[in-house]
Amino acid sequence: MECPRGGVLKGAGLVWTCPSSLLVVHFWAPWAPQCAQMNDVMAELAREHPQVSFVKLEAEAVPEVSEKYEISSVPTFLFFKNSQKMDRLDGAHAPELTKKVQRHASSGSFPPSGNEHPKEDLTLRLKKLTHAAPCMLFMKGTPQEPRCGFSKQMVEILNKHNIQFSSFDIFSDEEVRQGLKTYSNWPTYPQLYVSGELIGGLDIIKELEASKELDTICPKAPKLEERLKVLTKKASVMLFMKGNKQEAKCGFSRQILEILNSTAVEYETFDILEDEEVRQGLKTYSNWPTYPQLYVKGELVGGLDIVKELKENGELLPILKGEN
């Protein structure tokens, strides 16, 4: 099967003979509307990066290739340089695809190993990731949007037992996805770690649940009120908003960011759209029904209107600095 500008599909592999140093392969399906959307994104990227080659492969029409590269969902994008797979993106994430294309198109030659970091750096990184929280789940997707049945079941079990955990989406980082299999000597996902030690995959967790050992191994999530108390005091100035510092997702949140930024006072944010429990619980905890909400040393200051009034009266800066 021929592909644009000299790429050739042979057997169960991709042989790239194009002069371009970067090849992006889109595994797609005609029945998936999100694939059509990403085709439009690819077309725009092709115009912006003429030195990069973009190829579409219908996943179900090339089963051997799809199996070799573990294509389990569409759309999936593989990145090749010097005939070696160097990166991967699963799902219709236009901003992430754009970011990856820009990064790889501007980078120099890729190491023969296919890793952006030396092996020692990857091992250290994996160690840090597995220790990033007392209980770490490496899964396909996120707890809010699991992207495989096994990951979904794992999240349901952990939530049912009120276990506090953080997660890492292996689809977001191909280096971690492949490296963790070797690091843990465990070939499949999801993988659950406690205090940096591998507990196991879904079958092991089911066994631990059945034997009632799971509750003794994994840390319990604090009660909501305790969690909210900790969150509101996470920084001296805490803003609960829709979005984050880099990207506000509503006009009110954007306005309050502009006000805070104008004060040059350091602050942290919490995206309520990422945690429905916090989003609903904080309304009751603070007795304040809307967002954004601004806290100083754990005490509610108010929403956008209050903050605007304080700024106009010259009272905001002293409050933020804890002088009032």
C-alpha positions as CSV (number, residue, x, y, z in Angstrom):
1,M,0.0,0.0,0.0
2,E,1.5,3.4,-1.0
3,C,1.4,6.4,1.2
4,P,2.1,10.0,0.3
5,R,5.6,11.1,-0.6
6,G,7.2,7.7,-0.6
7,G,6.0,5.9,2.5
8,V,5.3,2.2,2.0
9,L,3.3,-0.3,4.0
10,K,5.0,-3.8,4.0
11,G,3.7,-6.8,5.9
12,A,2.9,-5.8,9.5
13,G,5.2,-2.8,9.5
14,L,5.7,0.7,8.2
15,V,8.7,1.3,6.0
16,W,9.4,5.0,5.5
17,T,11.4,6.0,2.4
18,C,10.3,9.6,2.3
19,P,12.9,12.3,2.6
20,S,11.0,14.0,5.4
21,S,12.4,13.2,8.9
22,L,9.0,13.0,10.6
23,L,6.0,10.9,9.7
24,V,2.6,11.1,11.5
25,V,0.3,8.1,10.9
26,H,-3.5,8.5,11.7
27,F,-5.2,5.2,12.3
28,W,-8.8,5.9,11.7
29,A,-12.2,4.4,10.9
30,P,-14.9,5.7,8.5
31,W,-17.7,5.1,11.1
32,A,-16.1,7.3,13.8
33,P,-17.1,11.0,13.4
34,Q,-14.2,12.0,15.7
35,C,-11.8,10.7,13.1
36,A,-13.3,12.9,10.4
37,Q,-12.7,15.9,12.7
38,M,-9.1,14.9,13.3
39,N,-8.6,14.6,9.5
40,D,-9.4,18.3,9.2
41,V,-6.9,19.0,12.0
42,M,-4.3,17.0,10.2
43,A,-5.0,18.8,6.9
44,E,-4.4,22.1,8.7
45,L,-1.2,20.8,10.3
46,A,0.0,19.6,6.9
47,R,-0.3,23.1,5.6
48,E,1.5,24.6,8.6
49,H,4.3,21.9,8.5
50,P,5.1,21.1,4.9
51,Q,8.3,19.3,6.0
52,V,6.2,16.7,7.9
53,S,4.4,13.9,6.2
54,F,0.9,12.8,7.3
55,V,-0.6,9.4,6.4
56,K,-4.1,7.9,7.1
57,L,-4.5,4.2,7.6
58,E,-7.9,2.6,8.0
59,A,-7.3,0.5,11.2
60,E,-9.6,-2.3,10.4
61,A,-8.2,-2.6,6.8
62,V,-4.7,-3.4,8.1
63,P,-5.3,-5.7,11.1
64,E,-1.7,-6.9,11.3
65,V,-0.3,-3.4,11.5
66,S,-3.0,-2.4,14.0
67,E,-2.1,-5.4,16.2
68,K,1.6,-4.7,16.0
69,Y,1.2,-1.2,17.2
70,E,-1.5,-2.0,19.7
71,I,-4.2,0.1,18.1
72,S,-7.2,-0.5,20.3
73,S,-9.2,2.6,19.6
74,V,-9.6,5.3,16.9
75,P,-8.3,7.8,16.3
76,T,-4.8,6.9,17.2
77,F,-1.7,8.7,16.0
78,L,1.8,7.3,15.7
79,F,4.9,9.4,15.2
80,F,7.9,8.0,13.4
81,K,11.4,9.5,12.8
82,N,14.2,7.7,11.0
83,S,11.8,4.7,10.6
84,Q,11.5,4.3,14.4
85,K,8.3,4.9,16.4
86,M,9.0,7.7,18.8
87,D,5.6,8.8,20.2
88,R,1.9,8.1,20.3
89,L,-1.4,9.9,20.9
90,D,-4.7,8.0,21.5
91,G,-7.9,9.9,21.1
92,A,-9.3,13.0,19.4
93,H,-7.2,15.6,21.2
94,A,-6.5,18.3,18.7
95,P,-4.4,20.6,21.0
96,E,-2.2,17.7,22.1
97,L,-1.7,16.5,18.5
98,T,-0.7,20.1,17.4
99,K,1.7,20.3,20.4
100,K,3.3,16.9,19.6
101,V,3.7,17.7,15.9
102,Q,5.3,21.1,16.7
103,R,7.7,19.6,19.2
104,H,8.8,16.7,17.1
105,A,9.0,18.7,13.8
106,S,11.3,21.2,15.5
107,S,13.5,18.7,17.3
108,G,16.7,17.3,15.8
109,S,17.6,13.7,15.1
110,F,16.1,11.2,17.5
111,P,18.2,8.8,19.5
112,P,18.3,5.2,18.2
113,S,16.7,3.9,21.3
114,G,13.5,5.9,20.5
115,N,13.5,7.6,23.9
116,E,13.7,11.3,24.5
117,H,15.7,10.7,27.7
118,P,18.5,8.3,28.6
119,K,17.4,5.1,30.2
120,E,18.7,6.2,33.6
121,D,16.5,9.3,33.4
122,L,13.4,7.2,32.5
123,T,14.0,4.9,35.4
124,L,14.3,7.9,37.8
125,R,11.2,9.4,36.2
126,L,9.1,6.2,36.7
127,K,10.3,6.0,40.3
128,K,9.1,9.5,40.9
129,L,5.8,8.9,39.2
130,T,5.0,5.7,41.1
131,H,5.8,7.7,44.3
132,A,3.8,10.8,43.2
133,A,1.0,9.9,45.6
134,P,0.5,7.3,48.3
135,C,-1.7,5.4,45.9
136,M,-1.0,5.8,42.2
137,L,-3.1,4.2,39.4
138,F,-1.6,4.0,35.9
139,M,-4.6,3.6,33.6
140,K,-5.9,4.2,30.1
141,G,-7.7,7.5,30.3
142,T,-8.7,9.3,33.5
143,P,-11.0,8.4,36.4
144,Q,-13.6,10.7,34.9
145,E,-13.2,9.2,31.4
146,P,-11.7,5.7,31.5
147,R,-10.8,4.5,28.0
148,C,-10.9,0.8,28.5
149,G,-13.1,-1.6,30.4
150,F,-10.4,-2.8,32.8
151,S,-9.4,0.7,33.8
152,K,-13.1,1.5,34.3
153,Q,-13.6,-1.5,36.6
154,M,-10.4,-0.6,38.6
155,V,-11.7,3.0,39.2
156,E,-15.1,1.7,40.3
157,I,-13.6,-0.6,42.8
158,L,-11.3,2.1,44.3
159,N,-14.2,4.6,44.5
160,K,-16.5,2.0,46.0
161,H,-14.0,1.5,48.8
162,N,-13.4,5.2,49.3
163,I,-9.7,4.8,48.4
164,Q,-7.8,8.0,47.8
165,F,-5.7,7.8,44.7
166,S,-4.0,9.8,42.0
167,S,-3.8,8.6,38.4
168,F,-1.6,8.8,35.3
169,D,-3.0,8.4,31.8
170,I,-0.6,6.2,29.9
171,F,-2.1,7.3,26.6
172,S,-0.6,10.7,27.3
173,D,3.0,9.5,27.3
174,E,4.2,6.7,25.2
175,E,7.6,6.6,26.9
176,V,5.9,5.9,30.3
177,R,3.5,3.5,28.8
178,Q,6.2,1.2,27.4
179,G,8.8,1.9,30.1
180,L,6.6,1.1,33.1
181,K,6.0,-2.5,31.7
182,T,9.7,-3.2,32.1
183,Y,10.1,-1.2,35.3
184,S,7.4,-3.1,37.0
185,N,7.8,-6.4,35.1
186,W,4.0,-6.2,34.5
187,P,2.9,-6.3,30.9
188,T,-0.6,-4.9,31.1
189,Y,-2.7,-2.0,32.3
190,P,-4.1,-0.8,34.7
191,Q,-1.4,-1.0,37.3
192,L,-1.9,0.1,41.0
193,Y,1.0,1.2,43.2
194,V,1.0,1.9,47.0
195,S,4.0,3.8,48.4
196,G,5.8,3.2,45.1
197,E,5.3,-0.6,45.3
198,L,3.3,-2.4,42.6
199,I,0.2,-4.1,44.0
200,G,-1.0,-5.5,40.7
201,G,-3.6,-5.2,38.0
202,L,-7.3,-5.6,38.0
203,D,-7.4,-9.3,38.8
204,I,-5.1,-8.8,41.8
205,I,-7.3,-5.9,43.1
206,K,-10.4,-8.1,42.7
207,E,-8.8,-10.8,44.7
208,L,-7.8,-8.3,47.4
209,E,-11.3,-7.0,47.5
210,A,-12.8,-10.4,47.8
211,S,-10.4,-11.3,50.7
212,K,-11.1,-7.9,52.4
213,E,-7.4,-7.0,52.2
214,L,-7.9,-4.1,49.9
215,D,-9.0,-1.7,52.6
216,T,-5.9,-2.5,54.7
217,I,-3.5,-1.9,51.9
218,C,-4.8,1.3,50.2
219,P,-5.1,4.7,51.9
220,K,-8.7,5.9,52.6
221,A,-9.8,9.2,51.2
222,P,-10.5,11.8,53.9
223,K,-14.1,12.9,54.6
224,L,-15.2,15.6,52.2
225,E,-15.3,18.3,54.9
226,E,-11.7,17.5,56.0
227,R,-10.6,17.5,52.4
228,L,-12.2,20.9,51.7
229,K,-10.5,22.3,54.8
230,V,-7.1,21.2,53.6
231,L,-7.7,22.4,50.0
232,T,-8.8,25.9,51.1
233,K,-5.6,26.2,53.1
234,K,-3.3,24.6,50.5
235,A,-1.9,28.1,49.7
236,S,-2.2,31.4,51.5
237,V,-4.3,32.6,48.6
238,M,-6.5,29.9,46.9
239,L,-8.8,30.5,44.0
240,F,-11.5,27.9,43.2
241,M,-12.5,28.5,39.6
242,K,-13.5,27.0,36.3
243,G,-10.3,26.2,34.5
244,N,-6.8,27.2,35.7
245,K,-4.3,30.1,35.6
246,Q,-3.4,29.3,32.0
247,E,-6.9,28.8,30.7
248,A,-10.0,30.2,32.4
249,K,-13.2,28.4,31.3
250,C,-15.7,31.1,32.1
251,G,-15.8,34.9,31.9
252,F,-16.1,35.3,35.7
253,S,-13.0,33.2,36.3
254,R,-11.1,35.0,33.7
255,Q,-11.9,38.4,35.2
256,I,-10.9,37.4,38.7
257,L,-7.6,36.0,37.3
258,E,-6.9,39.4,35.7
259,I,-7.5,41.1,39.0
260,L,-5.3,38.8,41.0
261,N,-2.5,39.0,38.4
262,S,-2.6,42.8,38.6
263,T,-1.8,42.5,42.4
264,A,1.4,40.5,41.8
265,V,0.5,38.4,44.8
266,E,1.2,34.7,44.6
267,Y,-1.8,32.4,44.5
268,E,-2.8,28.9,43.6
269,T,-5.9,27.6,41.7
270,F,-8.2,24.6,41.8
271,D,-10.2,23.6,38.8
272,I,-13.7,22.7,40.0
273,L,-14.5,21.2,36.6
274,E,-12.0,18.4,37.4
275,D,-13.6,17.3,40.6
276,E,-17.4,17.2,40.9
277,E,-17.3,16.3,44.6
278,V,-15.4,19.5,45.4
279,R,-17.5,21.5,43.0
280,Q,-20.7,20.7,44.8
281,G,-19.3,20.2,48.3
282,L,-17.6,23.6,48.5
283,K,-20.9,25.4,47.9
284,T,-22.2,24.0,51.1
285,Y,-18.9,24.2,53.0
286,S,-18.6,28.0,52.2
287,N,-22.3,28.7,52.0
288,W,-21.6,30.4,48.7
289,P,-23.5,29.1,45.7
290,T,-21.4,30.2,42.7
291,Y,-17.9,30.2,41.3
292,P,-15.2,31.6,41.4
293,Q,-14.5,31.6,45.1
294,L,-11.4,33.2,46.7
295,Y,-9.9,32.1,50.0
296,V,-7.2,33.7,52.1
297,K,-5.6,31.5,54.8
298,G,-8.6,29.2,54.5
299,E,-11.2,31.9,55.0
300,L,-13.7,32.8,52.2
301,V,-13.2,36.3,50.8
302,G,-16.0,36.0,48.2
303,G,-16.7,35.8,44.5
304,L,-16.0,38.1,41.6
305,D,-18.3,40.9,42.7
306,I,-16.8,41.1,46.3
307,V,-13.3,41.0,44.9
308,K,-14.1,43.9,42.5
309,E,-15.5,45.9,45.3
310,L,-12.4,45.3,47.5
311,K,-10.1,46.3,44.6
312,E,-12.1,49.5,44.0
313,N,-11.9,50.4,47.7
314,G,-8.2,49.7,47.9
315,E,-8.8,46.8,50.4
316,L,-7.9,43.8,48.2
317,L,-4.1,43.9,48.4
318,P,-3.9,44.2,52.2
319,I,-6.3,41.2,52.5
320,L,-4.3,39.1,50.1
321,K,-1.1,39.9,52.0
322,G,-2.8,39.0,55.3
323,E,-2.5,42.5,56.6
324,N,-6.2,42.8,57.6
